[in-house]
Amino acid sequence: MKAIAVTPGTPNSVHLRDIPKPNIASVPDGKGIRVKVLKVGVDATDREINEALYGNAPPGDDYLVLGHECFGRVLEVGPNVRRVKPGDYVTATVRRPGGSIYDRIGTYDMTSEETYYERGINLLHGYLTEEFVDSEEYIVRVPQGMKHLHVLMEPMSCAAKAIQQAFECQRRLKVWSPVRAFVLGAGQIGLLATLVLKLKGLDVYTLARAPGPHRKSEIVAGLEATYVSTKETSLLELAAEVGKADLIIDATGHSGIAFEAMQALGHNGTLVWTSITGGKRNTEIPSDKVNIEWVLGNKLLVGSVNANREHFESGIKDMAVGEVMFPGVLEKILTSPVDGLDNYAEMMRLLVEDDSALKVYVNVADE
């Protein structure tokens, strides 16, 4: 069957290739699920893997199938599967467990091992193919009424986890009632984080470079948050104007901004980094100033990478509520469809060249 793959370590090696069809019997204990892939979202991670900034092939292969944001329909289930049935719409988690205690209790996104396994990213093939097989543990059902949001399920899980982690960490304060949040970046994760924070009742400012009006600013306004162009008002100017944030979510993919955000956080606040930066940028910061303010202010920095089943399920619930409160807004994120696996060159062109492509996704197959 067809798949879009790269040769890890070789820049710009994206190509179409034939790979073996998966077998449901490969999953032990009758827990296998075979999924027909309908759509797969792609993002900066896929672009950077194609640029050979990171990513490794599974053992025994010299290629890596791309794609970690999947949406499909169940074709077949093993005899001991209980959570889904043939015909159900599903998505799938990205990371797979290693051997640490965190992996063994289902929190494989928190592994303490240096080697990690992520479908379409590192040591495991991804979803940009016609079918895949996986264990029931990693397959998450998507309500039929939300199929129009398809590939947003995985990025939503990342946003949901980042915010959940912040609230979990802040239990250290006994009482924490954040009022103001800054979301840095108005890509898919930034916009979805904006939704989650609005559902929690926070006053949310979502920052990105380009002055509005445009699609991103319209989505932010549709979520009843405030869009701020950093070309017009810098992050630190915003903090001086409205007050420092209780919670900051960085989703820019720019390490310099991630560090700058440390100066915009208020006392007892939390800064969550979700960005993956594969480059070699160096950033100068006022380290003495940041140091003393963070110590005296009891501030917290948290790294948050992908998500486990719990975050997928909570994210889907938040999206469902968001569809009721802000109908039609989230669908505007899905800007740039590509028809068919054969059009991998156009997929990559959109990722590299088209600044208006908020969410690129491949229509792999019809239902």
ABEGO torsion letter per residue (X at the ends): XBBBBBBBGBBGABBBBBBBBBBAAABBGGABBBBBBABBBBBAAAAAAAAGABEBBBBGBABBBBEABBBBBBABBBAABAABBBGBBBBBBABBBBABAAAAAGBAAABABABBBBBGABGBBBABBABBBBBAAABBBBBAAAAAAGAAAAAAAAAAAAAAAAAAAAAAAGBBBBABBBBBEABAAAAAAAAAAAAAGBBBBBBBABBOBBAAAAAAAAAGBBBBBAAABBAAAAAAAAEBBABBBBAAGBAAAAAAAAAABBBGBBBBBABBBABABBBBBBAAAAAAAAAAAGBBBBBBBEBBAAAAAAAAAAAAAAAAABBGAAAAABABBBBEAAAAAAAAAAAAABAABABBBBBABBX
